[in-house]
Amino acid sequence: MTASRERYDAIIAGGGIAGLTFALALADALGPEVRIAVVDRAAFAGPARRDGRAFALAAGSKNMLARLGVWPTLADEAQPVTVVDITDSSLDDAIRPVLVSYDNRVGGEPATWIVENDRLLDALIAAVSAHPGIALIGGNAAEALARDEHGVDVTLADGGMLRAALLVAADGRNSRLREAAGIQVVRWRYPQVGIVTTVRHEKPHSGRAVQHFLPSGPFALLPLTGNRTFITWTEAEQRGREIVALDDAAFLSEVEKRFDWRLGGVALAGPRRTWPLDMHLARALVTDRAALLGDAAHGVHPIAGQGLNLGFRDVAALAEVVVDAARLGLDIGSLAVLERYERWRRLDSALSAAAFDSLNRLFSNDFTPLRTLRDFGLGLVERMPGLKQFFVAEAAGLTGEVPKLLRGEAL
């Protein structure tokens, strides 16, 4: 579907999780009168969107999905995390003692749920498709923009043009629209790669997640429904590429070296993927007529599994800002309106990126004095239940100035 200068209230470049959720939040709050276009270079159905990943979904993010009517279709396939164990050891250590273990609940409810990417995307696409005011324009990327005092024109790859009061760039880490809007980024590469896969094991995990800190990087076990576990694994760049290139038996052997012996025998139950790791932070989140969302705004090291939740915080904050402005009759694309979003999300984005970068640098090494110091610190955390509960609430996305949607409230 394309149109020549088709008019909308908002155009969202990027039909991933953040872009779709933002479209749904606007449509849910403003009703069928609002017109929204979601543009993506990939079709909204088909294998191009299937990637075998899973995400740790914070309680606040789950609240938003429940408020938007998406959670009921996900609930049966979402695995609550009941307990989190943390270890710090070398790969060849015969025993990996648990240095920190904590109950992963806030107010009696799970602070984290593990949800598979494919199921979350399918649920969002179905929910967005049911809204008459949202147009899904797949297979046709947004490539350029031109702004004036009344709106923004977006040029598509096939030459078509869309116009709206507001453009939201949710088109990923290498956002073309971010570049077109003239927003620069701070970026650096890590000498590491990320590896993900899913395994099946003999014994039940009972909702237990495990974070093994190894010298090459963290190896995290995230429980899925059934006797399955999603593995997200950081490895030194060259070694990581060698491991991913192994045949299934040899790759599984590398998994077993790092896996949790309490779960018994292991078999591969999903594809393996790898990608280079970097950190980037946009120098601004907004400009006149345009705002950045999710990975277009920030990309963080996966050590804490919070990338998706940072994107959902963006979604909830920007939706609240835009809906409040629309109800007051203000121009939703004006810089004066969008700067409220930037003030809300800028500091949290920067602090999160810095914190996860520091954690990776602290734990991704085998320098004995530093390892002794960090293990002492983990031991102190283990002895301070109040501090552990604070960390759980922070990871749940329920601290600070929490947007309404993350509290499960209507806009």
Protein Blocks (a to p, Z undefined) as FASTA:
>chain_A
ZZehiacfbdcehjbfklmmmmmmmmmmnojmbccddddfbdfbdjklpgoiacdddfkl
mmmmmmnommmmmmmmpccdfbdcdddddfklmbdcdfbdcddbeehiafbdcddfklmm
mmmmmmmmmpmkbccdehiacfbdcddfkbccdddfkopacddfbdcdfebjklfklmmn
opacdddddfbdcdddddddfbdfklpacddddfkbccdddddehjbddddddddfklmm
mmmmpcfklmmmmmmmmmcfknopaddfbdcddddddddddfbfbdehiacehjlloccd
fklopmmmmmmmmmmmmmmmmmmmmmnopafkbmklmmmmmmmmmmmmmmmmmmmmmmmm
mmnccbfklmmmmmmmmmmmmmmmklmmmmmmmmnopgcjddfklnopaZZ
